[in-house]
Amino acid sequence: MNREIETILTASEGRYLTKAEQSVFREWSARLDARFAAIDELQAKEEVIVRQTIGDVFKAYPDFEKRMRGARESCNRDLTLVLRYCGQALLRQDLDYLEDSLLSWMATILRGVGFAPDFVRDTYRTLGKHAGRELSPHNAELLRPFIDLCVERLAGEQEEKSAS
């Protein structure tokens, strides 16, 4: 659930929502149909976005498939998972959901497996590029902040910034 909505619901237990709180709900729900449309389009284009991303990444890193057993299947699984969680976060309009439910865990796994930050960054930027090409401009723009967070978090840029 959207953090702001969740906070309002928790704070309003045992009372009615204020006009300001109602306004937040109305604003959030007014864009719900657009978010559902974006998710529907993302679902319809998921396979082609993932396939094109894998193709580009394997061209840019030709020895990756040779060095990692099951690389194509793993990339397909991970990219699909990321798109689906981005879709859920888009629906909720909640970057924290994406961070908490997928990215912190996945970033740890990618670092533990030994993927170079540049490779991860390139992979998820490429995913964003293909999503931007395949989706309508409006839907691509709705998805963009979620993909951008994936690039930042999965490549470890957030940790790099806090360490400096």
C-alpha positions, 0 to 999 in steps of 0.5 A, a space after each residue: 500500500 502507498 505509504 502516505 495512504 497507509 499512514 493516513 489510515 493508521 492515524 485515522 483509526 477510530 475517527 473519520 478522515 479529515 478533508 485534507 486526508 480525503 483529498 489525498 485519497 481522491 488525488 491518489 485514486 484519480 490516477 488509478 485508471 492511468 496506472 492500471 492502463 500502464 500496468 496492462 501495457 507493461 504486461 503486454 510488452 514484458 516479453 519483448 522488453 525483456 528479450 530485447 534487453 537480454 539481446 543488448 546486454 549479451 552483445 555488450 558483454 559477449 563472454 557473460 553467457 560463457 562465464 555464467 551457467 544458465 545466464 540467459 534464464 537467470 537474466 530472463 527471470 531477474 528482468 521479468 521479476 524487476 518489471 513486475 515489481 516495478 508494475 506493482 510499485 507503479 500501481 501503489 505509487 510507492 517507491 518504498 514498496 519497490 525498495 522494501 519488497 525487492 531491491 534491498 534483497 536483490 542488490 545484496 544477492 547481486 553483490 554476493 554473486 559478484 556482479 560488477 556494478 557497471 554490468 548491473 547498471 548497464 543491464 537495468 539502464 538497458 531495461 529502462 531504454 527498451 521499456 521507454 521504446 516499447 511503452 507509450 510515452 505516457 506509460 513509459 514516463 509513469 514507469 521511469 522513476 521505478 526503473 531509475 530506482 532499480 538502476 541506482 539501488 541494484 548497481 549500488 549507487 546509493 551505497 557509493 554515495 553514502 560512503 563518500 
